[in-house]
């Protein structure tokens, strides 16, 4: 029987100017659907896991379009609540070279932000589930979503479901103080924490020694970050992708994992970015698959790094790489040569 993975969060409409144009130049936008937990569900479904995405969507054509988008890639939507009036949106100006990407949110009063506890039957949702994944974005949407997220991780723990959380701090959604307060409660139930050095610092004031603004990495410093997270929240595994930002178009990319005893890092990839959105989520999906299928810590790091590096070669939020394609790069040169 396939392992059952549940993810919970918001799916939004992303509006992006074509051809790397700036907002001020745009006379049209490309429409893409995505969101942290939906992106993870797509990845785990691609790898053959029984993947469920839980959210709330408006009962209108835009809500249906978002629902259809995850369904067509094999994600199950049995527990999606319907209601509310808005599908969350955001505008994303894709950066290039020395010009950074820019995001403007238009997600206030979205259907999920105004959801209530009664929209989700967690006992039913977690029946026979093996893994539950959420991010720090979901409780940042509103006070009631913070409460619902805490209820969800609590229920998952009661059902014996492994819980992972990607801290994913978003300064445009809440303050550091609010994030610390809410995520400290969420983390009481988390087994696997995904947090880059910026997330750890902004949420819990845990520092790695990296210069985030300059895109410099301190890999041994991250080990100390992971140890502090384990000490503070009793996690069994902490990990992250680490991005070395040469500019908006070219990044160094690797994965590090620490289980309290063993610290591993993956091969580092030089990534020429097509679309960086969803890179971290594709790592989370790969980590979940790897842990549910018995991969070693080093194998998990290599698979996660390959999956997330490959994702950034694909436009959109979702990672459309197959299991065999990721494994080929994780176990080989990843040269990108034409297959004939």
C-alpha positions as CSV (number, residue, x, y, z in Angstrom):
1,X,0.0,0.0,0.0
2,X,1.3,3.4,-0.9
3,X,2.2,5.8,1.9
4,X,-0.4,8.5,2.5
5,X,0.9,12.1,2.6
6,X,-1.4,15.1,3.7
7,X,-0.4,18.7,3.1
8,X,-2.4,21.8,4.3
9,X,-2.2,25.3,3.0
10,X,-3.2,27.9,0.4
11,X,-3.1,27.6,-3.3
12,X,-3.0,30.9,-5.2
13,X,-3.1,32.3,-8.7
14,X,0.3,33.7,-9.6
15,X,0.3,36.5,-12.2
16,X,3.7,37.0,-13.9
17,X,4.6,39.4,-16.7
18,X,5.9,37.4,-19.7
19,X,9.5,37.5,-21.0
20,X,11.0,38.8,-17.7
21,X,9.2,42.2,-18.1
22,X,8.8,44.5,-15.1
23,X,5.4,45.2,-13.7
24,X,5.4,48.7,-15.2
25,X,6.0,47.3,-18.7
26,X,3.4,44.6,-18.5
27,X,0.2,44.7,-20.7
28,X,-0.6,41.1,-19.9
29,X,0.2,38.4,-17.3
30,X,0.8,34.7,-17.4
31,X,-1.4,32.7,-15.0
32,X,0.2,30.0,-12.8
33,X,-1.4,28.2,-9.8
34,X,0.7,27.2,-6.9
35,X,1.4,27.4,-3.2
36,X,3.9,25.9,-0.7
37,X,1.9,22.9,0.4
38,X,0.2,22.3,-3.0
39,X,3.7,22.3,-4.6
40,X,4.8,19.6,-2.1
41,X,1.8,17.5,-2.8
42,X,2.5,17.6,-6.5
43,X,6.1,16.4,-5.9
44,X,5.0,13.5,-3.6
45,X,2.3,12.5,-6.1
46,X,4.9,12.5,-8.9
47,X,7.0,10.0,-6.9
48,X,4.0,7.6,-6.5
49,X,2.9,8.5,-3.0
50,X,-0.8,8.8,-2.1
51,X,-1.0,12.6,-1.8
52,X,-3.8,14.7,-0.4
53,X,-4.0,18.5,-0.5
54,X,-6.2,20.2,2.1
55,X,-7.3,23.8,1.7
56,X,-10.5,25.9,1.3
57,X,-11.4,27.4,-2.1
58,X,-14.2,29.6,-3.2
59,X,-17.2,28.0,-5.0
60,X,-16.5,29.9,-8.2
61,X,-14.7,29.3,-11.5
62,X,-11.4,30.5,-10.2
63,X,-11.5,28.2,-7.2
64,X,-12.4,25.4,-9.5
65,X,-9.5,26.2,-11.8
66,X,-7.1,26.0,-8.9
67,X,-8.7,22.7,-7.7
68,X,-8.5,21.2,-11.2
69,X,-4.8,22.2,-11.5
70,X,-3.7,20.0,-8.6
71,X,-6.1,17.2,-9.5
72,X,-4.6,16.8,-13.0
73,X,-1.2,15.9,-11.5
74,X,-2.6,13.1,-9.4
75,X,-3.2,14.9,-6.1
76,X,-6.3,13.9,-4.2
77,X,-8.7,16.7,-3.1
78,X,-11.3,14.8,-1.1
79,X,-10.9,17.0,2.0
80,X,-10.9,20.4,0.2
81,X,-13.5,22.7,1.8
82,X,-15.5,25.1,-0.5
83,X,-16.8,28.5,0.4
84,X,-15.6,32.1,0.9
85,X,-15.4,34.7,-1.8
86,X,-11.8,35.0,-2.9
87,X,-9.0,33.0,-4.3
88,X,-5.7,34.4,-3.1
89,X,-3.4,35.9,-5.7
90,X,0.1,37.3,-6.0
91,X,2.0,39.1,-8.6
92,X,5.6,38.0,-9.3
93,X,8.1,40.0,-11.3
94,X,10.8,37.5,-12.3
95,X,14.3,38.8,-11.7
96,X,17.3,38.3,-13.9
97,X,21.1,38.9,-13.5
98,X,21.5,41.6,-10.9
99,X,17.8,42.5,-10.7
100,X,15.9,40.6,-7.9
101,X,12.5,39.1,-8.2
102,X,9.7,41.0,-6.6
103,X,6.4,39.8,-5.1
104,X,3.2,41.7,-4.4
105,X,0.5,39.8,-2.5
106,X,-3.2,40.2,-3.0
107,X,-4.4,37.5,-0.7
108,X,-6.2,39.3,2.2
109,X,-9.7,37.8,3.0
110,X,-9.0,34.7,0.8
111,X,-11.3,31.7,1.4
112,X,-8.7,29.9,3.4
113,X,-7.7,32.9,5.4
114,X,-11.3,33.2,6.6
115,X,-11.7,29.4,7.1
116,X,-13.0,28.0,10.4
117,X,-12.1,24.9,12.4
118,X,-15.4,23.3,11.4
119,X,-14.2,23.2,7.7
120,X,-11.7,20.4,8.4
121,X,-12.4,17.0,10.0
122,X,-8.9,16.2,11.1
123,X,-9.8,12.7,12.5
124,X,-11.1,11.8,9.0
125,X,-8.3,13.5,7.2
126,X,-5.5,11.7,9.2
127,X,-7.1,8.3,9.1
128,X,-4.3,5.9,7.8
129,X,-2.0,8.9,7.1
130,X,1.7,8.5,7.3
131,X,2.9,12.1,7.0
132,X,1.6,15.6,7.4
133,X,3.3,18.7,6.0
134,X,2.6,22.4,6.6
135,X,4.6,25.6,6.3
136,X,4.9,28.7,8.3
137,X,3.0,30.6,5.6
138,X,-0.3,28.9,6.5
139,X,-0.6,30.1,10.1
140,X,0.6,33.6,9.0
141,X,-2.5,34.1,6.9
142,X,-4.8,35.1,9.8
143,X,-5.3,34.5,13.5
144,X,-7.9,31.8,12.9
145,X,-5.5,30.0,10.5
146,X,-2.8,30.1,13.2
147,X,-5.3,28.4,15.5
148,X,-6.3,25.8,12.9
149,X,-2.7,25.0,12.0
150,X,-1.9,24.3,15.7
151,X,-5.1,22.1,15.9
152,X,-4.0,20.3,12.8
153,X,-0.4,19.4,14.0
154,X,-1.8,18.4,17.4
155,X,-4.3,16.1,15.7
156,X,-1.7,14.7,13.4
157,X,0.5,13.9,16.4
158,X,-2.4,12.2,18.2
159,X,-2.9,10.0,15.2
160,X,0.8,9.0,15.2
161,X,1.4,10.8,11.9
162,X,4.9,12.2,11.2
163,X,4.8,16.0,11.0
164,X,7.1,18.2,8.9
165,X,7.1,21.9,8.9
166,X,9.0,24.3,6.6
167,X,9.3,27.5,8.6
168,X,9.1,29.7,5.4
169,X,9.1,33.1,7.2
170,X,7.3,35.8,5.2
171,X,7.9,39.4,6.4
172,X,5.0,40.6,4.2
173,X,2.6,38.4,6.1
174,X,3.5,38.8,9.8
175,X,6.0,40.2,12.3
176,X,9.0,38.3,13.7
177,X,7.3,38.6,17.2
178,X,4.0,37.0,15.9
179,X,5.9,34.4,14.0
180,X,7.9,33.4,17.1
181,X,4.8,33.2,19.2
182,X,2.7,31.0,16.8
183,X,5.5,28.9,15.4
184,X,6.8,28.1,18.9
185,X,3.5,26.4,19.5
186,X,3.4,24.6,16.1
187,X,6.9,23.3,16.6
188,X,5.9,21.4,19.7
189,X,4.4,18.8,17.4
190,X,7.0,18.8,14.6
191,X,9.2,15.8,13.9
192,X,11.0,17.1,10.8
193,X,11.9,20.8,10.6
194,X,12.9,22.4,7.3
195,X,14.4,25.9,7.8
196,X,17.0,27.8,6.0
197,X,19.3,30.2,7.9
198,X,17.1,33.2,7.3
199,X,13.9,31.4,8.4
200,X,15.6,30.3,11.7
201,X,16.9,33.8,12.4
202,X,13.7,35.7,11.6
203,X,11.4,33.2,13.4
204,X,13.5,32.2,16.4
205,X,16.5,34.5,16.4
206,X,18.8,31.5,15.7
207,X,21.8,32.6,13.6
208,X,24.2,30.6,11.4
209,X,26.9,33.1,10.7
210,X,26.0,33.3,7.0
211,X,25.8,36.7,5.4
212,X,22.3,36.3,3.9
213,X,22.3,39.5,2.0
214,X,25.6,38.8,0.2
215,X,24.5,35.2,-0.6
216,X,27.4,33.7,1.4
217,X,27.1,30.3,3.1
218,X,28.5,29.0,6.4
219,X,27.7,25.3,6.2
220,X,29.2,24.4,9.6
221,X,27.3,27.4,11.0
222,X,24.1,25.8,9.7
223,X,25.0,22.7,11.8
224,X,24.8,24.9,14.9
225,X,21.4,26.2,13.7
226,X,20.1,22.7,13.3
227,X,21.4,21.7,16.7
228,X,19.7,24.7,18.3
229,X,16.4,23.7,16.7
230,X,16.7,20.1,17.9
231,X,17.6,21.3,21.4
232,X,14.7,23.8,21.5
233,X,11.9,21.6,19.9
234,X,13.2,18.0,20.2
235,X,13.0,17.5,16.4
236,X,14.3,14.2,15.0
237,X,15.6,15.7,11.8
238,X,16.4,19.3,10.6
239,X,17.4,20.2,7.1
240,X,17.4,22.8,4.4
241,X,18.4,23.7,1.0
242,X,21.1,26.4,1.0
243,X,21.3,28.9,-1.7
244,X,24.5,30.7,-2.7
245,X,23.3,33.7,-4.6
246,X,25.8,34.8,-7.3
247,X,23.0,36.9,-8.9
248,X,19.3,36.4,-9.6
249,X,20.0,34.1,-12.6
250,X,22.8,31.9,-11.2
251,X,22.9,30.2,-7.8
252,X,24.9,27.6,-6.0
253,X,22.5,25.0,-4.5
254,X,23.0,22.2,-2.0
255,X,21.1,20.4,0.8
256,X,22.2,19.8,4.4
257,X,20.6,17.5,7.0
258,X,21.3,16.9,10.7
259,X,19.6,14.2,12.9
260,X,21.3,15.2,16.1
261,X,24.3,12.9,15.5
262,X,25.1,12.8,11.8
263,X,25.5,15.9,9.6
264,X,25.5,15.4,5.9
265,X,25.6,17.7,2.9
266,X,24.8,17.0,-0.8
267,X,26.7,17.7,-3.9
268,X,26.5,21.4,-4.7
269,X,24.9,22.3,-8.0
270,X,25.4,25.5,-10.1
271,X,21.8,26.3,-11.0
272,X,20.9,28.6,-14.0
273,X,17.5,29.6,-12.9
274,X,14.4,29.5,-15.1
275,X,12.0,29.9,-12.2
276,X,13.1,29.8,-8.6
277,X,9.5,29.6,-7.1
278,X,8.9,26.2,-5.6
279,X,12.5,25.2,-5.3
280,X,12.3,24.8,-1.5
281,X,9.0,23.0,-1.8
282,X,10.4,20.5,-4.2
283,X,13.2,19.8,-1.7
284,X,10.5,19.2,1.0
285,X,8.6,16.8,-1.3
286,X,11.8,14.9,-2.0
287,X,12.7,14.7,1.7
288,X,9.3,13.3,2.5
289,X,9.5,10.7,-0.2
290,X,13.0,9.7,0.8
291,X,12.2,9.3,4.5
292,X,9.0,7.3,3.8
293,X,10.8,5.0,1.4
294,X,13.8,4.3,3.7
295,X,16.6,6.2,2.0
296,X,19.6,7.0,4.2
297,X,20.4,10.5,5.4
298,X,23.0,11.0,2.6
299,X,20.7,9.5,0.0
300,X,17.9,11.9,1.2
301,X,20.2,14.9,0.9
302,X,21.3,13.9,-2.6
303,X,17.8,13.2,-3.8
304,X,16.5,16.4,-2.3
305,X,19.3,18.5,-3.8
306,X,18.8,17.0,-7.3
307,X,15.0,17.4,-7.2
308,X,15.1,21.0,-6.1
309,X,17.9,22.0,-8.5
310,X,15.9,20.4,-11.4
311,X,12.7,22.2,-10.4
312,X,14.4,25.6,-11.0
313,X,14.7,24.7,-14.6
314,X,10.9,24.5,-15.0
315,X,8.5,27.5,-15.3
316,X,5.8,27.5,-12.7
317,X,5.5,26.4,-9.1
318,X,5.3,22.7,-9.6
319,X,8.2,20.2,-10.0
320,X,7.3,18.1,-13.0
321,X,10.4,15.8,-12.8
322,X,9.7,12.1,-12.5
323,X,11.2,9.8,-9.9
324,X,13.6,8.2,-12.4
325,X,14.7,11.6,-13.7
326,X,15.6,12.9,-10.2
327,X,17.4,9.6,-9.4
328,X,19.4,9.9,-12.6
329,X,20.7,13.3,-11.6
330,X,21.2,12.4,-7.9
331,X,23.3,9.5,-8.9
332,X,25.1,11.0,-11.9
333,X,26.8,14.1,-13.4
334,X,23.6,16.1,-14.1
335,X,25.2,17.6,-17.2
336,X,22.0,18.4,-19.0
337,X,23.1,16.7,-22.2
338,X,20.4,16.0,-24.8
339,X,18.9,12.5,-24.5
340,X,18.8,10.8,-27.9
